[in-house]
Amino acid sequence: MTLREFAEALRLTVEHMEKDPSLRLTFRGLTDEAKAAWEVAIQFFDTNEKALNEIRKDIGGHFGQKAALNAIAMLLPEAYRQYRSRA
């Protein structure tokens, strides 16, 4: 699991917990520090999920249409001709 996938899973978990009262999180048996760490983690990923997606696009993994169009636009004419001649 990537950091971006973890961020998405955490966001979806929080969204489900907010919609369904039976899924309320309990910190019973955990320290105050654990609850504080949860709050900090939620805030961090809420703030940074979009940036994590953009970073992932820059360094690999799945990429979006914008990246594909940019790659095509950067092709040198000779590279395109060589590709077409092999096809």
N, C-alpha and C positions, 0 to 999 in steps of 0.2 A: 504494500500500500504506500502510495506517495504522500507527501505532506499535503498536497493539494486535495487528494482524495480524502485524507483524514479531515481536512477543513470542511469539505462538503458534507461528509458524514456527520460531523459535529453540528454543522448548521441545520441539517435535516432533522437530527435528533432534537435539537432545541425547538425547532418549528413544530414538531409533533408533540412535544411536551407542552408547548404553549396552547395548542389546539385541544388537547385531550387531558382533562384534569386527572384522569386515572393514571397518567404517566408522569405525575409530578416527581421530581428528583428529591431524594431524601439524603441528607448528610448524617443521618443517625449513625453514631459510632465513629464518625470521622472527626478529625480535629478542625478547629477554626481555620487553621492554615490550609487544609484541604479545600474547604469551601472557598476561601480567598483565591487559591490557585485555580479552581474551576472558573471563577468569575473573571480572572485575568486571562485565562485561556480563551474563554468565550469572546471577550473583548478583542483579543489579539486576532483571532481568526475572522471575526466579524469585520474588523478594520482591514485586514490584509488578504482576504480570500481572492479578491480581484487581482491584486499584485502577484500572488502566487500563481494564478492562472496565466498571467502574462509572462512571468519568468519561465514557466514550464514550456510555453510556446517557443521561447527563445533558445532553450537548451535541449529540446527534443520532445519526444512523445508525440501526441496528436497535435496537429496544428490546424488553425482555422483558415477560412477562405482568404482573409487578408494576407496571411503568410504565403499561401499558395500563389496568389496574384502577384505579390512582390517577387517571389522566386521566378515566376515566368517573365516578369518585366525586366529582371536582371540578366536574363539569358543573353549571351552574345550571339549575334546572327550566325556565326560559324558553328557554334554548338547546336543551335536549332537545326541547321542544315544537316549536320552529321546524324542527329537523332532521326530526322525525317527520312534520311537515306537508308537507315537500318530498319525502319518500320515496314 
